Amino acid sequence: MSTAAPELVELDAYKWCKEITKKRARNFYYGLKLLPEPRRSAMYAIYAWMRHADDLIDEQGDRNIASSLLDEFAEHTRVSLTGIVPCNLPMWKAFTETVSRWSLDPAPFGMMIDGQQADLEARPITTPDELLQYCRQVASSVGLICIQVWGATDDVARDLAIERGIAFQLTNILRDLREDLEMGRCYLPSEQLKSAGISTQDLLSWLHGDRCESLVQGWIDVAHEAYGRSAPLDEMIDAECRPTLWAMTSIYRSLLDRIDRNPSRIASGPRIRLNAAHKTSIALRARWMARGG
């Protein structure tokens, strides 16, 4: 694999993807910018692809229009994975060059699109297994793509990347519980709510707080366990990529720790975030690691 920067013909496209990542990635950008080239630009292109997929679902009020756009996106992705740029948008130019340069497996991209389709159709999540499968689709798929760029492709690394993705997505789901409920979407399994004797409205108002906390705590524990099981992944990727994975994981694990300290906060009050000082400390530590510290 060449260590040169992306070809000059693609620089504008990669710059466009970098700007999208900088504006929209928030927690991820801190880590991604630590990567050396060409891995850094590859991850910007991959993030821009994922962001575009999310926006097709989140920004369309008409489900039929969103469905048509997602079908078009899936077809463009299929074409791009063959090495052909499907249209002139900068993201597709950078994405096509990236998947070709790194010989990326098409399967995780299909998983991600399946997850977007599930969100578009608002498929109800009934059982814990369905929730875990959704996490694999929308987040473990990302992990499987990342580790190919970061130098780990064996089956053990793949399994651990799936676990890390589950941990990340469960953290997202718990953190965004109130916003999702207000939009009529509940990712916590309906079977569990029924068994606990609570409704989605009860969860939103934290009525029967002990029952709500017990349900949420169960998923906090699942996420903690997934972070723990996936810990060996950090040593399986190339050394120059470890600060990035460490920073991203530290941010999300810190969010989960905050939720764990007071689960009721996810149903009321401001969205749980890390303050600037906490993020800065993680960024500084990651930079120190990247310099061989």
C-alpha positions in Angstrom: 0.0 0.0 0.0 1.4 3.4 -1.0 1.9 5.9 1.7 1.7 8.9 -0.7 -1.1 11.5 -0.3 -4.1 11.0 -2.5 -3.6 11.7 -6.2 -3.7 15.4 -7.2 -6.8 14.8 -9.4 -8.7 13.8 -6.2 -7.4 16.5 -3.8 -10.4 18.8 -4.2 -12.8 15.9 -3.6 -10.9 14.9 -0.5 -10.8 18.5 0.7 -14.6 18.6 0.4 -14.9 15.4 2.5 -12.6 16.9 5.1 -14.8 19.9 5.5 -17.9 17.8 5.8 -16.1 15.8 8.5 -14.9 18.8 10.3 -18.4 20.4 10.4 -20.4 17.3 11.1 -18.3 14.6 12.8 -17.9 16.4 16.1 -16.7 13.6 18.4 -15.0 11.6 15.6 -13.0 14.5 14.0 -10.8 14.8 17.1 -9.5 11.4 16.4 -9.6 11.2 12.6 -7.3 14.2 12.1 -4.5 12.3 14.0 -4.3 9.7 11.3 -1.3 10.0 8.8 -2.0 10.2 5.1 -3.4 8.5 3.1 -5.5 6.9 5.9 -6.7 10.3 7.1 -8.2 11.3 3.7 -9.6 7.8 3.3 -11.5 8.2 6.6 -12.8 11.6 5.6 -14.2 10.1 2.4 -15.8 7.2 4.3 -17.3 9.6 6.9 -18.7 11.8 4.1 -20.4 8.7 2.6 -21.9 7.8 5.9 -23.0 11.4 6.6 -24.7 11.5 3.2 -26.6 8.3 3.9 -27.8 9.6 7.3 -28.9 12.9 5.8 -31.0 11.2 3.2 -33.1 9.8 6.0 -33.0 12.6 8.5 -33.6 15.6 6.3 -36.5 14.3 4.1 -40.0 14.9 5.4 -41.5 12.8 2.6 -40.8 9.0 3.1 -41.4 8.2 -0.5 -38.9 10.8 -1.6 -36.4 9.6 1.0 -36.9 6.0 -0.2 -36.2 6.9 -3.8 -33.1 8.8 -2.8 -31.9 5.9 -0.7 -32.4 3.5 -3.6 -30.3 5.9 -5.8 -27.7 6.1 -3.1 -27.5 2.3 -2.9 -27.1 2.1 -6.6 -24.4 4.8 -6.7 -22.6 2.9 -3.9 -22.8 -0.4 -5.9 -21.3 1.3 -8.9 -18.7 3.1 -6.9 -17.5 -0.2 -5.3 -16.7 -1.5 -8.9 -14.3 1.4 -9.3 -16.5 3.7 -11.4 -17.4 7.2 -10.2 -21.3 7.2 -10.4 -21.7 11.0 -10.6 -19.7 14.2 -10.3 -20.4 15.0 -6.6 -17.0 15.4 -4.8 -17.9 12.8 -2.2 -18.4 10.1 -4.8 -15.1 10.9 -6.5 -13.2 10.6 -3.2 -15.2 7.6 -2.0 -14.6 5.6 -5.3 -10.9 6.3 -5.1 -10.8 5.3 -1.5 -12.7 1.9 -1.8 -10.5 1.1 -4.8 -7.2 2.1 -3.2 -7.9 0.1 0.0 -9.7 -2.8 -1.7 -12.6 -2.4 0.8 -15.1 -5.2 1.3 -18.5 -4.3 -0.1 -20.4 -6.2 2.6 -20.3 -3.6 5.4 -21.5 -0.8 3.1 -24.5 -3.0 2.4 -25.1 -3.5 6.1 -25.0 0.2 6.7 -27.6 0.8 3.9 -29.8 -1.9 5.4 -29.7 0.0 8.7 -30.7 3.2 7.0 -33.6 1.3 5.3 -34.8 0.1 8.7 -34.8 3.6 10.0 -36.6 4.9 7.0 -39.3 2.3 7.4 -39.4 2.9 11.2 -39.3 -0.8 11.7 -40.2 -1.5 15.3 -37.6 -3.0 17.5 -39.3 -5.7 19.5 -36.6 -7.9 21.0 -33.0 -7.4 22.4 -31.7 -9.4 19.4 -33.3 -7.0 17.0 -31.7 -4.0 18.7 -28.3 -5.7 18.6 -28.8 -6.5 14.9 -29.6 -2.8 14.3 -26.4 -1.8 16.1 -24.4 -4.1 13.9 -26.0 -2.7 10.7 -25.5 1.0 11.5 -22.3 1.0 13.6 -20.5 -2.3 13.5 -20.5 -1.9 9.7 -18.5 1.3 10.3 -16.0 -0.5 12.5 -15.5 -3.3 9.9 -14.7 -0.6 7.3 -12.4 1.3 9.5 -10.2 -1.7 10.5 -9.5 -2.4 6.9 -8.0 1.0 6.5 -6.3 0.7 9.9 -4.5 -2.6 9.1 -6.5 -5.3 10.8 -8.5 -7.7 8.7 -8.5 -11.1 10.4 -11.6 -12.8 11.8 -10.8 -12.0 15.5 -10.3 -8.3 14.7 -13.6 -8.3 12.7 -15.5 -9.8 15.7 -14.0 -7.2 18.0 -14.9 -4.4 15.6 -18.5 -5.6 15.7 -18.5 -5.5 19.5 -17.0 -2.0 19.5 -19.6 -0.8 17.1 -22.4 -2.2 19.3 -20.9 -0.4 22.3 -20.8 2.9 20.3 -24.3 2.6 19.0 -25.8 1.7 22.3 -24.1 4.7 23.8 -25.7 6.8 21.0 -29.1 5.3 21.5 -29.1 5.9 25.3 -27.7 9.5 25.0 -30.4 10.3 22.3 -33.3 8.6 24.1 -35.3 11.7 24.7 -34.9 13.2 21.2 -35.8 9.9 19.6 -38.9 9.4 21.8 -40.0 13.0 21.0 -39.9 12.1 17.3 -41.9 8.9 17.9 -38.9 6.5 17.6 -38.0 4.1 20.4 -34.9 1.9 20.0 -35.3 0.1 23.3 -37.1 -3.3 22.7 -40.9 -3.1 23.1 -40.9 -6.5 24.7 -38.8 -5.2 27.5 -40.9 -2.1 28.0 -44.0 -4.3 28.2 -42.3 -6.7 30.6 -41.3 -3.8 32.8 -44.9 -2.4 32.7 -43.9 1.0 31.2 -44.8 2.8 28.0 -42.6 5.0 25.9 -44.4 8.0 27.4 -43.5 6.7 30.9 -39.9 6.4 29.7 -40.0 10.0 28.4 -41.4 11.4 31.6 -39.4 8.9 33.7 -42.6 7.7 35.4 -42.0 4.7 37.6 -38.4 5.7 37.8 -37.2 2.5 39.3 -38.6 0.5 36.4 -37.2 2.9 33.8 -33.8 2.9 35.5 -33.7 -0.9 35.6 -34.4 -1.1 31.9 -31.9 1.5 30.9 -29.3 0.2 33.3 -29.5 -3.2 31.6 -28.4 -1.7 28.3 -25.8 0.5 30.0 -24.3 -2.8 31.3 -24.5 -4.4 27.8 -22.6 -1.4 26.4 -19.9 -1.6 29.1 -19.5 -5.3 28.5 -19.1 -4.7 24.7 -16.4 -2.1 25.4 -14.6 -4.5 27.6 -14.8 -7.5 25.2 -13.5 -5.3 22.3 -10.5 -4.0 24.2 -7.9 -6.2 22.4 -8.8 -4.6 19.1 -6.7 -1.6 20.0 -3.5 -3.6 19.7 -4.5 -5.3 16.5 -4.6 -2.2 14.3 -1.4 -0.5 13.0 0.4 1.5 15.7 -0.1 4.8 13.9 -3.9 4.4 14.0 -4.2 3.5 17.7 -4.4 7.1 18.9 -7.4 7.7 16.7 -9.3 4.6 17.9 -8.3 5.4 21.5 -9.6 9.0 21.3 -12.9 8.0 19.7 -13.5 5.2 22.2 -12.5 7.4 25.1 -15.1 10.0 24.1 -17.9 7.5 23.7 -17.0 5.5 26.8 -16.9 8.8 28.8 -20.4 9.6 27.6 -21.6 6.2 28.7 -20.0 6.7 32.2 -21.9 10.0 32.5 -25.2 8.2 31.7 -24.3 5.4 34.1 -23.9 7.9 37.0 -27.4 9.3 36.5 -29.6 7.4 34.0 -32.6 9.7 34.5 -30.7 12.5 32.7 -31.3 10.9 29.3 -35.0 11.6 29.7 -34.8 15.1 31.0 -32.5 18.1 30.9 -29.9 19.0 28.2 -28.4 16.3 26.0 -25.5 14.6 27.7 -22.2 15.9 26.4 -18.5 16.1 27.4 -17.4 19.5 28.3 -14.6 21.2 26.4 -12.0 20.5 29.0 -12.7 16.8 29.0 -12.5 16.7 25.2 -9.3 18.7 25.2 -7.7 16.3 27.7 -8.6 13.4 25.5 -7.3 15.2 22.4 -4.0 16.1 24.1 -3.4 12.6 25.3 -4.2 11.2 21.8 -1.7 13.7 20.2 0.9 12.6 22.8 0.3 9.0 21.8 0.5 9.8 18.1 4.0 11.3 18.7 5.2 8.1 20.3 4.5 9.0 23.9 
